[in-house]
Amino acid sequence: MTAALKHASGNTLLAPPTPLRARPRSPRSSILLRLSVPVLILLAWALASASGALPANVLASPWAVFDSAWSLARSGVLWHHLSLSLTRAGLGLLLGGGFGLALGILAGLSRLVEELVDPTMQMIRAVPFLALIPLLIVWFGIGESSKILLIAAGAAKPMYLNAYGGVRNVDPKIIEAARIFGLTRWRLIVEIYFPAALPSLMVGLRLSTTMALLALIGVEVINTTQGIGFLMLQAQEYFKTEILIVCVVIYALFGLATDLVVRVLERVLMPWRTQARK
């Protein structure tokens, strides 16, 4: 090996190549980078409002938005509507995501279930979930049941597709080797299929939470008397842009919170991905 590393015209040894690795950022630097763009947007918004370039009737100033959020929070109105929206979104995501996860895994593991279920799910996938609103109202009325079921319908489809694809894309050679070593069906699912499908399941969870949030906005804006969407409708009627911005920020914080939860799950369930990025 040493002779092979010698230069062709002399005795100089060639230095072995060193792999290029990106230097990991410190947690403080990572947090600063993540906050930089939102802070710049907030500064530009404040400067435009203070200079008069952005009229208040078009978009309220940041301090007006903060005052409205503080008033709504102190009066308890914000927490009342927020708790109802969180309950709807959580129940719909749990119901729809759980159903899509179970059905996708079963379809990926069983050819019979795939032939029975997958064509129907592919047809349902093409139907916008908001188109189900009139039908669900006819079946379940205008109560909470129709709203939760609509959110569940939006959350189920991406979870099913990613769970099905993740299970189906497991390398057959790994499965064959596991069977040769005598793994039972249950151990095969737990030790082979589930870890291999985890990246797809995490993507499905991200998409399901996004669809649940979109469905929540749809049901609360179209037909409700309580929730963050109802606050938005009231603010629209009275041209209160500051309350509209408060509601939009709350929806954005919903999305950020769910993304953080998924990131924590990825670190716990897939630690090897975190180590590979260092």
C-alpha positions in Angstrom: 0.0 0.0 0.0 2.9 2.3 0.9 4.6 1.6 -2.4 1.4 2.3 -4.3 1.2 5.8 -2.7 4.7 6.7 -3.9 5.1 9.3 -6.6 5.9 7.8 -10.0 9.1 9.8 -10.3 10.4 9.9 -6.8 10.0 8.6 -3.3 7.5 11.3 -2.1 4.4 9.8 -0.5 1.0 11.0 -1.6 -1.1 12.2 1.3 -4.3 10.2 1.6 -7.4 12.2 0.8 -9.4 13.6 3.7 -13.2 13.6 3.4 -14.8 17.1 3.3 -17.1 17.6 6.2 -19.1 20.7 6.9 -18.4 22.2 10.3 -21.4 21.9 12.5 -22.9 25.1 13.7 -23.4 25.9 17.3 -27.0 25.9 18.6 -26.8 29.6 19.1 -25.7 30.3 15.5 -28.4 28.0 14.2 -31.1 29.8 16.3 -29.8 33.2 15.1 -30.0 32.1 11.4 -33.5 30.8 11.8 -34.7 34.0 13.4 -32.9 36.4 11.0 -35.4 36.4 8.2 -38.5 36.8 10.4 -36.7 39.6 12.3 -35.8 41.4 9.0 -39.4 41.1 7.8 -40.7 42.5 11.1 -38.2 45.4 10.9 -39.2 46.2 7.4 -42.9 46.1 8.4 -42.3 48.4 11.3 -40.3 50.9 9.2 -42.9 51.0 6.5 -45.7 51.6 9.1 -43.8 54.3 10.9 -42.9 56.2 7.7 -46.5 56.1 6.4 -45.5 54.0 3.3 -47.8 51.3 4.6 -51.2 52.8 5.5 -53.0 51.4 8.5 -56.2 50.6 6.6 -54.1 48.3 4.3 -52.0 46.6 7.0 -51.9 47.5 10.7 -48.6 48.4 12.4 -46.8 45.8 14.5 -47.5 47.7 17.7 -51.3 47.8 16.9 -51.2 44.1 16.3 -49.5 43.5 19.6 -52.0 45.7 21.4 -54.9 43.8 19.9 -53.3 40.4 20.8 -52.7 41.6 24.3 -56.3 42.8 24.7 -57.8 39.6 23.3 -55.6 37.5 25.6 -56.4 39.6 28.7 -60.1 39.4 28.1 -60.0 35.6 27.6 -61.6 35.7 24.1 -58.4 34.6 22.4 -57.9 31.6 24.7 -61.5 30.5 24.3 -61.3 30.5 20.5 -57.8 29.1 20.5 -58.7 26.1 22.7 -61.6 25.2 20.4 -59.4 25.4 17.3 -56.7 23.3 18.9 -59.2 20.7 20.0 -60.7 20.5 16.5 -57.3 20.2 14.8 -55.9 17.7 17.3 -58.9 15.4 17.2 -59.1 15.6 13.4 -55.3 14.9 13.0 -55.5 12.0 15.5 -58.5 10.4 13.8 -57.4 11.0 10.2 -53.7 10.4 10.7 -54.2 7.2 12.6 -56.7 5.9 10.1 -54.4 6.7 7.2 -51.3 5.3 9.0 -53.0 2.0 9.7 -54.6 1.6 6.3 -51.3 2.6 4.5 -49.3 0.0 6.5 -51.8 -2.7 5.9 -51.9 -1.9 2.1 -48.1 -2.0 2.0 -47.9 -5.3 3.8 -50.7 -7.2 2.1 -51.4 -7.5 -1.6 -55.0 -8.3 -0.9 -55.6 -5.1 1.1 -53.7 -3.1 -1.5 -56.0 -4.4 -4.3 -59.1 -3.8 -2.2 -58.2 -0.3 -0.8 -55.6 1.5 -2.9 -57.7 2.2 -6.0 -60.4 3.7 -3.8 -57.9 5.8 -1.9 -56.3 7.0 -5.1 -59.7 8.2 -6.3 -60.4 9.9 -3.0 -57.0 11.6 -3.1 -58.1 13.5 -6.2 -61.2 14.9 -4.4 -60.6 18.3 -2.6 -61.5 17.8 1.0 -63.4 21.2 1.0 -65.8 19.7 -1.6 -67.0 17.3 1.2 -68.3 20.2 3.3 -71.9 20.2 1.9 -72.1 16.4 2.2 -70.8 16.3 5.7 -73.3 19.0 6.8 -76.2 17.0 5.3 -75.0 13.9 7.1 -73.8 15.3 10.5 -75.3 18.8 10.7 -73.4 21.9 11.5 -72.0 20.7 14.8 -68.5 19.7 15.8 -68.7 16.3 14.2 -68.7 17.5 10.6 -65.8 19.9 11.3 -63.6 17.2 12.9 -64.4 14.7 10.2 -63.5 17.1 7.5 -60.1 17.8 9.2 -59.7 14.0 9.5 -60.4 13.6 5.8 -57.7 16.1 4.9 -55.2 14.5 7.2 -55.8 10.9 6.2 -54.8 11.1 2.6 -51.1 12.2 2.9 -50.5 9.9 5.8 -51.9 6.9 3.8 -49.8 7.7 0.7 -46.6 8.0 2.6 -47.2 5.0 4.9 -48.1 2.9 1.9 -45.1 4.1 -0.2 -42.7 3.7 2.8 -43.6 0.1 3.4 -43.7 -0.8 -0.3 -40.2 0.7 -0.9 -38.4 -1.4 1.7 -35.6 -3.3 0.0 -36.8 -6.9 -0.7 -33.3 -8.3 -0.1 -33.3 -7.1 3.5 -36.7 -8.7 4.0 -35.5 -12.0 2.4 -32.4 -11.9 4.6 -34.5 -11.3 7.7 -36.7 -14.3 6.9 -33.7 -16.5 6.4 -32.6 -15.6 9.9 -36.0 -16.7 11.2 -37.7 -13.4 12.0 -41.4 -13.8 12.6 -44.0 -11.7 10.9 -44.4 -9.4 13.8 -40.6 -9.0 14.4 -40.3 -8.4 10.6 -42.8 -5.5 10.9 -41.3 -4.0 14.0 -37.6 -4.4 13.3 -37.4 -4.1 9.5 -40.5 -2.5 7.9 -41.1 0.2 10.5 -37.5 1.6 10.8 -37.1 1.5 7.0 -40.4 3.3 6.5 -39.8 5.9 9.2 -38.5 8.7 6.9 -41.7 8.4 4.8 -43.9 8.3 7.9 -42.3 11.5 9.2 -43.0 13.2 5.8 -46.5 11.9 6.0 -46.9 13.4 9.5 -45.7 16.8 8.3 -48.1 16.8 5.3 -51.0 15.5 7.5 -50.5 18.3 10.0 -50.4 20.9 7.2 -53.6 19.5 5.6 -55.2 19.4 9.1 -54.4 23.1 9.5 -55.7 23.9 6.0 -58.9 22.0 6.7 -59.2 23.8 10.1 -59.1 27.2 8.4 -61.7 26.0 5.8 -64.2 24.8 8.3 -63.8 27.7 10.7 -64.1 30.3 7.9 -67.0 28.7 6.1 -69.3 27.5 8.8 -68.6 28.2 12.5 -69.5 30.6 15.3 -66.4 29.8 17.4 -62.7 29.4 16.8 -59.8 31.5 15.3 -61.5 31.4 11.9 -64.6 33.0 13.4 -62.4 35.8 14.8 -61.1 36.3 11.3 -64.6 36.7 9.9 -65.5 39.2 12.5 -62.4 41.2 11.9 -63.0 41.1 8.2 -66.5 42.5 8.6 -65.3 45.5 10.7 -62.0 46.0 8.7 -59.8 45.3 11.7 -56.6 44.3 10.0 -54.8 44.1 13.3 -57.0 41.2 14.4 -56.6 39.5 11.1 -52.9 39.6 11.4 -53.2 38.2 15.0 -55.2 35.2 13.6 -52.8 34.7 10.7 -49.8 34.7 13.2 -51.6 32.1 15.3 -52.1 29.8 12.4 -48.4 30.3 11.5 -47.4 29.4 15.1 -49.6 26.3 14.8 -47.5 25.2 11.8 -44.2 26.1 13.5 -45.2 24.2 16.7 -46.1 21.1 14.7 -42.9 21.3 12.7 -40.9 21.4 16.0 -42.8 18.4 17.3 -42.0 16.4 14.2 -38.3 17.4 14.4 -38.2 16.2 18.0 -39.8 12.9 16.9 -37.2 12.6 14.1 -34.4 13.1 16.6 -35.8 10.5 19.0 -36.9 7.9 16.4 -34.1 8.4 13.8 -30.9 9.5 15.7 -28.8 8.2 12.8 -30.0 11.0 10.6 -28.9 13.6 13.1 -25.5 12.0 13.4 -25.1 11.8 9.6 -25.6 15.6 9.3 -22.8 16.5 11.7 
